Amino acid sequence: MRESRRKRLTRSGSDRIIAGVFGGFGQYFSCPAIFLRVAYVILSILSGIVPGIIIYAIMVLIMPPDPQHPGILGLIKGLSELQERMTTSHDQRRQRRTLTDVEEKDIKRNGRL
């Protein structure tokens, strides 16, 4: 029971042909991923190729990558997060500073105020 709680559906980092979706399903359900791939290709051909491609693309976007092997999408996400952190820290350095405990004095120049 505890093992099923820790088991998560993720895209496979090691058993992948395109994005590791069916490798992840194979690892999750403990079955060979090649059977899932063949069945999906047959169903995609029977229902028209475009819906199968769209469903696969949605699965790629929804399923999180394997934490040990994030793949290309994980690298892109990591780079965008790094760029966001660098931009945020740069903006924080350029913020206007507020002065406190400041006295104001009039300065006379050539007898004028």
Stockholm file with secondary structure:
# STOCKHOLM 1.0

chainA/1-113         MRESRRKRLTRSGSDRIIAGVFGGFGQYFSCPAIFLRVAYVILSILSGIVPGIIIYAIMVLIMPPDPQHPGILGLIKGLSELQERMTTSHDQRRQRRTLTDVEEKDIKRNGRL
#=GR chainA/1-113 SS CHHHHHCCCCBCSSSCSSSSHHHHHHHHHTSCHHHHHHHHHHHHHHHCHHHHHHHHHHHHHHSCBBTTBCHHHHHHHHHHHHHHHHHHHHHHHTSCCCCCSCCCCCCCBTTBC
#=GC SS_cons         CHHHHHCCCCBCSSSCSSSSHHHHHHHHHTSCHHHHHHHHHHHHHHHCHHHHHHHHHHHHHHSCBBTTBCHHHHHHHHHHHHHHHHHHHHHHHTSCCCCCSCCCCCCCBTTBC
//
